[in-house]
Amino acid sequence: MDFIDYYTVLGVPKEASDEAIKKAYRKLARKHHPDLNPNDAEANKKFQQVNEANEILSDSEKRKKYDQYGKDWQHAEPFEQAQRQQRQTRAPGNGEEYDFSDGFGGADFTDFLSSMFGQEGDARAGGRRETKFRGQDFEAELQLSLTDAYATHKQSLTINGKTIGITIKAGVENGQKIKLSGYGAPGVNGGPNGDLYITLVVADDPRYKRKASYLYVTEDIDLYTALLGGSRIIDTLDGKVKVTVAPETQNGIKIRLKGKGYPVYGKEGTFGDLYVEWRVKLPENLTDEQKELIQKLATL
């Protein structure tokens, strides 16, 4: 697995504050977002790397391990677990798994990595027992728009230089997690790989408000349509729909368009409803003749 310098990815120094890291991430995430760079594979790759860098450096514990162990930071957890086990289980006369008595510095960690990769026979010859450790779990974020999450589709993301294809089901919620078993860090001494947890981030939409599988939208109608009735063409995520406006429609009245809302997650082909709120727009810059007609109407 290739080592990625996350500080370089975000363009910040190693001593950068949490606020500086957050600011750099937001700037680069906007710059390389797939919505702004359609069909740009390089921008998509950089966007995923920026997300990885933020996921590690914005987490104090992960950042501490990254700063301490460098390129091998993914193996810090089994190393520290081995340290704890050594302190708890070491007894006179037993072959030691590892000698941590001289402290837990970089040399110990280097030797520990050597015992994991390519030198199992030497370790056994020296009387050390090889312990299997499960690999570390990875976490990542995948940014989606409301229209992205409207339909089931395939999408790819890059984790530590490896491209992974996943299927996003229609109707996923903001903050929902997907687990990919075995896509985390490799196990130690034959132990199982860790898992990959992907958090789906569904961005707010400027037009539609979403609550589960229901959508809400506000549409303007003029005073004359509100009074006399008429029709409007409404844009939905499923296409355009002609809607009747009842006579004497009051400002703020809502109508329901059944089945024109958002997909119900896990139930392919099932949709919630779309609620349209009418907002009556009063006429402006009235002529004298129009004002006179309205005054006559007011006296009736």
N, C-alpha and C positions, 0 to 999 in steps of 0.2 A: 504494500500500500504506500503510495507516494506521500511524502511529507509536504504539508501545505503551511507556509508561514502566514498565519492568519493576520498578524499585524501588518504585513506587507499588503495582503489582500485589501484591508480596510484603509491602508495608507496612514496609519497612526503609529507613534512610537510605543515601545514596550511599556513605558510608564504612563500611558494615556489613561485618563480618568474614565469612569463609567459613562459620564455624560458625553465625553469626546467620542467614545466608541459608538454610542447610540446615534450621535449626530452624523458620524461618518457612514454608519450603516444605512440610515435613512436616505442620505444623499445618493449613495451608490445603488441602493435598491430601486430608487426611482429612475436612475439613469439607465439601468440594465433590465428593467422590468419587461417581461415578454410582451405585455400589451403595447408597449412603446417601441418594441423591436421585433415585430412579427417576422418569422422565418429567418431569424439571425441566430445561428447555432452558437456563435462565439459569445454573443450577449447573454444567451440563456445559460451558458456554462459559467460566465462571470457572475450572473445573478445567483446561481446555486452556491458558488464559492463564497459570495458575500453573506448569504444566509448561514452557511456553515460557520464562517468566521464569527458572525454575531452570536450564533447559538453557543459557541464555546467561550468567547471572551466576555459575554454579558452574564455568564454564570460564574460566580466567584470561586466555587469549588473546582469546576472544570478549568478555569483560567489558572488557578494555582497549580494544578497538575501539569498543565501545558507549559507554564513557565519553569517548573521544576525539572521536568523530565524531557522537555524538548520533543524531538521527532518520535520518541517512544512513549509519549504521554498516554496513548491508548492502553498501554500495559501497566500503568501505574496501579490500577485497582488490584490485579492479581498479585503484584509485588507487595503491596501493603497488606493484602490478606495473608500472604505467606509470612510476612513479618509477625502479624498477630498470632498466627498459628504456631510459629516457632517459639514465641514467648510463652504460649500457653501449654504446649505439649512437650517441649524439650525435657528429657530426663537422662540421668547418667547411664551410660552403657548403650544407649540407643544411637543408631546411625542418624546423624542430623541431616534434615533436608537442606539446610543452608546455614551458614555461619553469619548471624547478624550481630554478634557480640561486639564488633568494632564500630557499631553505629550504622546509620542508614544513609550513607553518602552516595555520590554518583558511582563510585567504584563498585559498591555492592549491587546497585541496580544494573550496571553493565554486566557483571558476572551472572546476575539472575537471568538477564536476557540471553546470555550465552548458553545457560543451562536449558533454556526453552527451545532454542533454535539450532539444530545441527550438531549438538554435542550431548545428546541423550546417553550414548554409550559411555562417553568419558565420565559423565556424572554418576552413572551406575557403578562403573569400575571404582570410583572413589568412595563408594559406600553411601551415596546419597539416594534417597527415594524420590522419584519423580511424581509430583502431585498434579492431577488434572484440574484446570481452572476454566470456568466458563468465560468466554470473551465478553468484553464490555459492550453494553447497549449503546447504540447511536441514536441521536435525535435530530430531526430536520424539520423545516417548515416548507410548505408548498403554498404559494400565493395563487388564489383563484378569484376571478370576478364572478358576479352573480350569474352572468350568462354562461361562464365556463361550467359552473356547478349545476346548470339547468339540465344538461344532457350527459348521459353516460359516455365517457370518452377515455382514451388512453393518453397518458402523459409520461414524460421522462424527467428525471432529475439526476444530478450528479452528486455523489457522496464520496468525498476523498478521492476524486479523480475517476470514480467508477460510475458509469451511467446505468441507471436502473429504470425499467419500464413498469408502470403501474396502471391499473384501471380505476378511474374515479367514477363511482356510481352517482347517478342523478340524485339531486336533493341533499347532498352532504351539508352538514351544519358547520358554521364557523367554530373552530376549536376542536372539531372531531379528529380523532387519532386513528391512523392506520398502522397496524403492526405487520412487519415483514420478518418472519422468523428466519434466523440464520444470516441476516444481512448486516449484523453488527461486526465488531472486531473479532478476529479469529481467536479460537480457544487456545489455551496453553497446555502443552504436553498431551495433545489429543482430546482436550476438553471441547465441549460444543461451542459453536460460534454464538456471539451475542445477537440480539435482535435490533431491528431498526424501527423506530417509532416516528411516524410522519404526522405532524400536526397540520391540518388543513385550515388555512386562513382565508375565509371568504370575505372580500372587501365589501363595504357598504356601497350601495348603488345610488347615484344622484337622483334617480327617478322613482324607483320602487322601494318601498319599505317592506321588509320580510319578517314574518313571525311564523316559524315552522314552515308549513306548506301553504300559508296564506300570504298574498301580496296586497299591498295598498298603494294606490296612486291617486293623485289629485289632478283633475282636468278642469280647465277654464271653459265657461260658456258665457255668451253675452246676455245682457238683460232681456233682449227680445226673445231669444230662444228659451230662456228661463220662464218667461211669462206665457208665451204662446206654444211652446213645445217645438220639437224638431228632432234632429239626429246628429250624432258625432261619430267620427271614425277614431277608434281608440287603438293605440299601439300596445300589443301585449307581447310577451316573450315568445308566444306561439304564432305571431302574425297580427294583422290588422282585423279589427272587429267593428261592425257598424252597430251602434247603440242608440236606442230611442231615448230622447229626453222628454219626460212627461210635462204637460202644461203646468204652469204655476209651481215649478220646481224651486224649492227654497235653497238658499246658500248653505252649504255644508251637508246637504242630503247625500246619503251613500246608496249605491246600487251594487248588487252582487252579480258577477259573471261566473257562473258555476263551471268548475273545471279549467278555468283560465289562470289559475294561480301557479304555485310552484310544485315540482314533483315531490311525491311522498317517498322518502328514502327507504330503499329495500322493497318497494312495491312498484315495479316497472310498469309504466303506463297509467299510474294513478296520480291525479293532481288535486291540489287544493283549489280554493276559489280566489278570484281577484275582486277586490272591493274598490270601486271608483267613487271618489268624493267630488261632487260638483262644487266648483267655486265660481260664483257669479261675479263677473267683471262689469262694473258700472261704466257707462259711456263717459267719455271726456270731451272737452272742447265743444260743448253743445252750441248750436247756432241759436239765434233768437227765435226762429220758428220752432225748433225742437223744444226750447224752454217753454214756449207758449203752449205747445201741445201737452207737455207734461203738467203744466199748471191747470189746464182744462181737465186733464185726467184726474188730478188731485181733488177737484171740486165735485166730481161725479160721485 
